[in-house]
Amino acid sequence: MDAALVSAGPIPVRPRERALVWELAKREVAGRYRGATLGVAWSLLQPFLMLVVYTVAFGHVLRARWPGAEDTADFALILFVGIIVHGFFAECVGKSTALVAGNPSYVKRILFPLEVLPWPALLSALFHFAANALVLAVFLLALGEPVPPTFLLLPAVMLPLALLAVGVMWMLAAVAVYVRDVGQVVGPVLTAMFFLSSAVVPPQVVPTSLRWVFELNPLTLIIDQSRAVALRGELPDAGALAIHALFAFAVFALGFAVFRRLRAGFADVL
């Protein structure tokens, strides 16, 4: 890793490349809603409609319940937090296999910094997560519930997952250039991570013999801590998050190393 990257801090983005990352992120967000009459307003309307649908489907139709939830509204909020945390990770990782393989023109431009490609995807996912969090806060107020001060700690809780997502994106983006089948596996894996986490299934009701699967899922801790700070007004478990952050940083560093290692052959394959 060269001196410029080191001087830029733990995030391998050179100062002169930050403007590029920002422009690519804005283009990615705008492109998602291009042609829609309401444009970026859908970033708020979509999570609101999703929250209504899950409330009706799980709360009224399926009569599902969550331990500790007093009513359907509480259950919907608990479920919604799990969905938006998984949605953030899935949005990042779901795009990863096409970051390089889907942009061969970037590879052929010698001066284009390919290592920055995960960052616009991350910023786009963070934008949508922020929109979802805003809808969550509005829904709490609409129900007459105060938004706890700890709600502001959501970014800190999400930080380890963001680091993990970038590391995974670097690895998958590099490997997918050589093994295109990787893109076919990512979707089912993300779906499995959703159902094998505390997003929609309370770990307490899972058989003891299978609970370790939920506990090893990197989404479970982040979902649980997000619910703690956003809904229950509790401080996050700093120790657990620190351990998660160490693991995430290891994946982050490994992902960057793999990307730099495999990058030399991108042009030959594409």
C-alpha positions, 0 to 999 in steps of 0.5 A: 500500500503506497504512502498516499493511501496510508496518509489518507487514514484507515479508508483507502481513498486518496483525498483527490479521489473523494470528489470522484466517489461523491459524484459516482454516489450521487449518480447511483442514487439518482439513477435508481429513481431516474424516470420516476415522477416523484424521483428521490422522494421514493427513498422515503415512500418506499420504506413507508409502504414497506412498513405498512405491508409488513405490518398488515402481512405479519401482524394482521394476516399471519398473526405473528408475534415477537417476545416483548412486543405489546401489539402489532405496531411494536412488532412491525417496528421490530421487524422493520429495523431488522429489514432495513439493517439487512437491506443495507448490507444486501444493497452493498453486497448485491452490487459487488460482483458487477462493480468491476466485471460490469464496468470493463471501460473503467479497467481499460482506463489506466488512471481510473482508481478501481479500488474506490468502486465499493465506496459509491455503492456504500454511500448509496446504501447509507443514503437509503438506510438514513431514509429508512431510519427517518421513516422509522422515527416518524412512525414512532412519533405517529404512534405517540412514542418518543424517539429515544436520544440513543437513536442518534447512536445508530450510525455508530452501531452500523459502522462495523457492518459498513466496514464488513460490507466494503471488505466483502465488496472488494473480495467479491468484485475481484473474484467475480472478474475471474469466476462469473458464477459468484454472482449467481450465489450472492443472492441466495446467500443474502436471503439465507443471511436474512432468515438465519438472523434475528431480522424476522426470527427471535433467536429465543424461539430457535432450537438450541442446536441451531442457535449458533448459526444465528449467533455467528451471522454478522447481521444478528448483533447489529440488528439486535443493537440497532433495536436496542438504541432505536426502539428501547432507548438502551446504550449499545453493548460496546464490548460486543460491538468492539469484537464485531468491529475487529472482525469487520476490520480484518475482513476489510483489510483482507478484502482490500489485499485480495483486490489489490492482488487480483487487480493486475489480471483484470484487463486480461480477463475483461 
